[in-house]
Amino acid sequence: MCQTCLSWYARCVAPYFVHAGCSAGTFTRMRSRVIPRAEGIVVEVGFGSGLNLPHYDAARVERLVGVDPDGTMLGLAASKSRAMPFAVECVRAGGESLPLADGIADTVVVTYAFCTIPDPEAALSEIRRVLKPTGRLIFIEHGQAEGPRCRRWQQRLNRLWGSIAGGCHLNRDPLRLIGGAGFRLLEVQHGRFPLPLWQLGSHHAGIAAAG
């Protein structure tokens, strides 16, 4: 596909493809397990189209800052954001350079974004910076499969899948990335994807503390 076509697809098609795919029941059920645990001032990195919004506990959240580099995605989230019972601010920026003060967040939420962020290590460093010392990282991610056969297929499909699904990588290991960035895993839950989504590999949700 020509570069012009790829650029048009990334702007005009991929955001809606990702929104529709991530609205599936298997993602929604995992969101409902951990997103209600967010509290205080929340920064959501990879805010996307706002699919986490219905799962926040309004009694626990003071304010939400949703950060995403994709203007189309933020546009999809706008009406849902305005309808929330707490203040929601949408910021267009990448996870690797958060335009936020040090130690601002009680909770940072990242869902299905470490697979897409170009430099997840840099994003995790930024997340540590904006978290309070007592803050928590809540995450939900897919990644490298446990079985070697599925891993090989993820490797083969990775480039094609990324061009279709907004830059998503099939072969990253989110638990290794989070642990390698100095976070301590406090809680990890595992789920299974339905057969049509086998290529997404492992499904993890959890809570981590910095240090």
C-alpha positions as CSV (number, residue, x, y, z in Angstrom):
1,M,0.0,0.0,0.0
2,C,1.3,3.5,-0.9
3,Q,2.4,5.8,1.9
4,T,-0.5,8.3,1.1
5,C,-3.0,5.4,1.4
6,L,-1.4,4.3,4.6
7,S,-1.6,7.8,6.0
8,W,-5.3,8.1,5.0
9,Y,-6.1,4.7,6.6
10,A,-4.3,5.7,9.8
11,R,-6.3,8.9,10.1
12,C,-9.7,7.9,8.8
13,V,-10.1,4.2,9.2
14,A,-7.8,2.7,11.9
15,P,-9.3,4.8,14.8
16,Y,-12.8,3.4,14.1
17,F,-11.4,-0.2,13.6
18,V,-9.6,0.0,16.9
19,H,-12.6,1.5,18.7
20,A,-14.9,-1.2,17.3
21,G,-12.5,-4.0,18.1
22,C,-11.8,-2.8,21.7
23,S,-15.5,-2.5,22.4
24,A,-15.9,-6.3,22.2
25,G,-17.1,-8.1,25.3
26,T,-13.8,-9.7,26.3
27,F,-12.2,-6.3,26.6
28,T,-15.2,-4.8,28.4
29,R,-15.3,-7.6,31.0
30,M,-11.6,-7.1,31.8
31,R,-12.1,-3.4,32.1
32,S,-14.9,-3.9,34.6
33,R,-12.6,-5.9,36.9
34,V,-9.9,-3.2,37.5
35,I,-11.0,0.2,36.3
36,P,-13.3,0.8,39.2
37,R,-10.2,0.6,41.5
38,A,-8.9,4.0,40.1
39,E,-9.1,6.8,42.6
40,G,-8.2,10.5,43.2
41,I,-6.6,12.4,40.4
42,V,-6.4,9.9,37.5
43,V,-4.2,10.1,34.4
44,E,-5.2,7.7,31.6
45,V,-2.4,7.2,29.1
46,G,-3.8,5.9,25.8
47,F,-7.2,7.4,26.5
48,G,-8.4,6.5,22.9
49,S,-12.1,6.8,22.4
50,G,-12.9,6.7,26.1
51,L,-14.0,3.1,26.4
52,N,-12.9,3.0,30.1
53,L,-15.2,5.9,31.1
54,P,-18.3,3.8,32.0
55,H,-16.2,1.7,34.3
56,Y,-14.8,4.4,36.6
57,D,-16.3,4.7,40.1
58,A,-17.5,8.3,40.2
59,A,-17.4,8.2,44.0
60,R,-13.7,7.5,44.0
61,V,-12.5,9.7,41.1
62,E,-11.8,13.4,41.7
63,R,-10.6,14.3,38.2
64,L,-9.5,12.5,35.0
65,V,-6.9,13.6,32.5
66,G,-7.1,11.5,29.3
67,V,-3.9,11.6,27.2
68,D,-3.8,10.3,23.6
69,P,-1.8,11.4,20.5
70,D,-4.7,10.6,18.1
71,G,-7.1,13.5,17.6
72,T,-9.7,11.3,15.9
73,M,-9.8,9.1,18.9
74,L,-10.1,12.0,21.3
75,G,-13.0,13.3,19.1
76,L,-14.8,10.0,19.6
77,A,-14.4,10.3,23.4
78,A,-15.5,14.0,23.6
79,S,-19.3,13.5,24.1
80,K,-18.8,10.7,26.7
81,S,-16.2,12.8,28.5
82,R,-18.7,15.7,28.9
83,A,-21.3,13.4,30.3
84,M,-19.2,12.1,33.2
85,P,-20.1,13.3,36.7
86,F,-16.4,14.3,37.4
87,A,-14.2,16.6,35.4
88,V,-12.5,15.1,32.4
89,E,-9.7,16.9,30.5
90,C,-8.5,15.5,27.2
91,V,-4.9,16.2,26.2
92,R,-3.4,15.4,22.9
93,A,0.1,14.1,23.5
94,G,2.1,10.9,23.4
95,G,2.8,8.7,26.4
96,E,6.5,9.3,26.1
97,S,6.2,13.0,26.9
98,L,3.3,13.7,29.2
99,P,2.7,17.5,29.6
100,L,1.9,17.0,33.3
101,A,3.6,18.0,36.5
102,D,5.7,15.6,38.6
103,G,3.7,13.6,41.2
104,I,0.3,14.8,40.0
105,A,-1.5,11.5,39.8
106,D,-2.9,9.2,42.4
107,T,-3.6,6.6,39.7
108,V,-2.4,6.1,36.2
109,V,-4.5,3.9,34.0
110,V,-3.2,2.3,30.8
111,T,-5.3,-0.2,28.8
112,Y,-4.3,-1.8,25.6
113,A,-1.8,0.9,24.9
114,F,1.7,-0.5,25.7
115,C,1.2,-2.6,22.6
116,T,0.9,0.6,20.5
117,I,3.1,3.3,22.1
118,P,6.2,3.5,20.0
119,D,8.6,3.6,23.0
120,P,6.8,1.9,26.0
121,E,9.9,2.1,28.2
122,A,9.9,5.9,27.9
123,A,6.2,6.0,28.6
124,L,6.7,4.0,31.7
125,S,9.4,6.4,32.9
126,E,7.0,9.2,32.4
127,I,4.2,7.4,34.2
128,R,6.6,6.9,37.2
129,R,7.3,10.7,37.1
130,V,3.7,11.8,37.2
131,L,2.7,9.3,39.9
132,K,2.7,10.3,43.5
133,P,5.0,8.1,45.7
134,T,1.9,6.3,47.0
135,G,0.3,6.2,43.5
136,R,-0.7,3.1,41.6
137,L,-0.6,2.0,38.0
138,I,-3.6,0.1,36.8
139,F,-3.1,-1.8,33.5
140,I,-4.8,-4.1,31.1
141,E,-2.8,-5.4,28.2
142,H,-2.5,-8.2,25.6
143,G,0.9,-9.5,24.5
144,Q,3.3,-12.3,23.8
145,A,1.5,-15.7,23.9
146,E,2.6,-18.4,26.3
147,G,2.8,-21.1,23.6
148,P,5.8,-21.2,21.2
149,R,3.6,-21.9,18.2
150,C,1.4,-18.9,18.8
151,R,4.4,-16.8,19.5
152,R,5.9,-17.7,16.1
153,W,2.6,-16.7,14.4
154,Q,2.5,-13.4,16.3
155,Q,6.0,-12.6,15.0
156,R,5.0,-13.4,11.5
157,L,1.8,-11.3,11.6
158,N,3.2,-8.5,13.7
159,R,4.0,-6.0,10.9
160,L,0.7,-6.6,9.0
161,W,-1.3,-6.4,12.1
162,G,0.3,-3.2,13.1
163,S,-0.6,-1.5,9.8
164,I,-4.2,-2.6,10.2
165,A,-4.6,-2.0,14.0
166,G,-3.2,1.5,14.6
167,G,0.4,0.4,15.2
168,C,-0.4,-2.4,17.7
169,H,2.4,-4.9,18.3
170,L,1.4,-8.5,18.9
171,N,4.8,-9.6,20.4
172,R,5.4,-7.4,23.3
173,D,5.5,-8.7,26.9
174,P,3.7,-6.1,29.0
175,L,4.5,-7.7,32.4
176,R,8.2,-7.7,31.6
177,L,8.0,-4.1,30.4
178,I,6.2,-3.0,33.6
179,G,8.6,-4.9,35.9
180,G,11.6,-3.7,33.9
181,A,10.6,-0.1,34.5
182,G,10.9,-0.6,38.2
183,F,7.3,-1.2,39.0
184,R,6.3,-3.8,41.6
185,L,3.4,-6.0,40.6
186,L,0.9,-6.0,43.4
187,E,-1.9,-7.9,41.6
188,V,-2.2,-9.7,38.3
189,Q,-5.3,-11.2,36.7
190,H,-5.3,-13.3,33.6
191,G,-8.0,-13.8,31.0
192,R,-8.5,-15.7,27.7
193,F,-9.3,-14.2,24.3
194,P,-12.0,-16.0,22.2
195,L,-10.7,-18.0,19.3
196,P,-11.2,-15.2,16.7
197,L,-8.7,-13.1,18.7
198,W,-6.1,-15.8,19.3
199,Q,-3.4,-13.6,17.7
200,L,-3.6,-11.2,20.7
201,G,-1.9,-13.9,22.8
202,S,-1.9,-13.4,26.6
203,H,-4.5,-11.2,28.4
204,H,-3.4,-9.5,31.6
205,A,-4.8,-7.0,34.0
206,G,-3.3,-5.7,37.2
207,I,-2.1,-3.1,39.7
208,A,1.5,-2.0,40.2
209,A,3.4,0.3,42.5
210,A,6.4,2.3,41.6
211,G,9.4,0.9,43.5
